[in-house]
Amino acid sequence: MRLAAELPKGPMTGSAWAKLAALLLLIVGIGWALAAMGLNVAALTPERVRGFVLSFGVWSPAIYLLAYGQPLIPLPASVMTITGGLAFGPLWGTLAALTGATIRACGQFVVARLLGREAVAALLKGRVASLDERVGRNSFKAVLLIRFIPNLPFDVQNYGLGFSRVRFAPFAFATLLGIIPWSIAFVYLGYSLTDLAKAWKLMLALLAIMGLLLWQAAWKRRSSSTMRRAR
């Protein structure tokens, strides 16, 4: 667990409640941004979002994957995953969200690797360079831990890992495995919004997300404790 303890921690480290608050702030922020652009946020009901995605007919899955998978325009991964559940349901929504997120991650990794890896490597010195080397030797484990215990937005993770020594194949495989729990939870949250008459679906989705946040916090505490004992 030493590698997990040495990985950089974001400002949200240590509190599942803080991460839940950040999620709520993200949703509020998206609503504010849409309102600033003159869009009627109240009109963006789950039914309308679902109807818009499905309005492309047989091309709907391809349009969704194209929007989610493109690496250049920043998009909140959680919102895109929820949209997958809204449009395609729990099973196909999960498959679509996993595919789109993995394609996006790999694209951003490649962009970072092609544009900036050599320049970044030349600037790394001392402990940071040593950590970068260890991350490269343990690429799969490092990426899997970062996906299980996210401290930064998805796009930032992808570009940051692209600048590191992490190898592409372990990155792609660990990303796919690591985002499965969150994808299932957020897809089901989106699916639950299509049938608000059955409130138990929404409660189940929120409990799943809260459970992941609490598990994440417990994992961090265990990693930190293991590191202290190792010293």
C-alpha positions, -999 to +999 in steps of 0.1 A: +000+000+000+030+023+000+024+034-035-011+044-027+001+065+003+027+083-018+003+092-047-005+129-047-036+138-027-061+164-038-077+191-017-107+168-009-086+142+008-100+126+040-137+132+040-165+114+021-189+141+032-167+167+016-168+148-017-205+145-015-207+183-010-184+187-040-207+166-061-237+188-051-217+219-058-208+206-092-245+200-100-253+235-088-224+249-108-236+233-139-271+247-134-256+282-128-235+279-160-265+268-181-286+297-166-258+321-174-260+310-211-297+317-211-309+282-209-339+273-188-325+249-163-359+240-150-369+228-184-340+203-185-361+175-170-349+139-171-376+132-197-363+160-220-326+150-216-336+114-224-357+125-253-329+146-268-304+118-267-328+093-281-340+118-308-311+106-330-327+072-334-304+043-342-275+068-341-281+077-304-255+054-289-229+065-315-237+102-308-234+096-270-201+078-274-188+105-297-197+132-272-184+114-242-153+099-259-139+130-275-108+141-256-106+178-261-138+195-247-139+192-209-171+175-197-181+164-162-177+126-163-204+121-136-230+141-157-222+122-189-225+089-170-258+099-154-270+108-190-261+073-201-285+059-174-312+083-184-310+074-221-302+038-222-312+022-189-291+004-163-275-023-185-269-006-218-263+027-200-234+011-180-219-004-211-222+029-230-208+050-201-178+026-195-170+026-232-173+064-235-152+071-204-125+046-214-122+060-249-121+095-234-094+086-209-073+069-235-076+098-259-066+123-233-037+101-222-024+099-258-028+137-263-008+144-231+018+118-240+024+132-274+024+169-265+041+171-231+057+140-217+093+148-227+091+184-215+076+173-181+102+145-177+130+170-182+116+191-153+112+163-128+139+161-101+145+145-067+115+129-049+091+137-077+112+120-103+116+090-080+079+088-075+073+091-113+097+062-118+079+040-092+045+049-108+059+038-141+071+005-127+037-001-111+015+013-138-015-009-134-016-007-096-011+031-096-038+038-121-063+014-104-058+031-071-063+065-086-095+054-102-107+037-070-098+067-049-103+098-072-090+131-058-091+151-090-116+155-119-115+127-145-100+148-172-072+161-150-064+125-139-061+114-176-038+142-186-017+139-155-012+102-160-003+109-196+025+132-185+038+104-162+057+072-169+026+051-168+024+027-198-006+029-221-019-008-219-020-009-180-035+026-180-064+015-203-071-018-185-069-003-150-091+026-160-118+003-174-117-018-142-114+011-118-144+031-131-168+002-130-182+009-094-187+046-100-202+040-134-227+016-122-238+039-093-241+070-115-258+052-144-284+038-119-289+073-105-297+085-140-320+055-146-338+062-113-346+098-125-367+084-153-393+069-129-395+092-099-428+076-089-406+047-076-386+066-050-368+035-038-348+035-070-335+070-064-328+061-027-309+030-038-288+050-062-279+076-036-271+049-010-248+033-035-230+066-041-227+073-004-214+038+002-187+043-024-177+076-008-175+060+027-155+030+013-132+054-004-125+073+028-119+040+047-095+029+020-075+061+024-073+059+061-061+023+058-035+032+033-022+061+054-021+038+085-001+012+066+023+038+054+029+051+089+036+015+102+060+009+073+081+039+084 
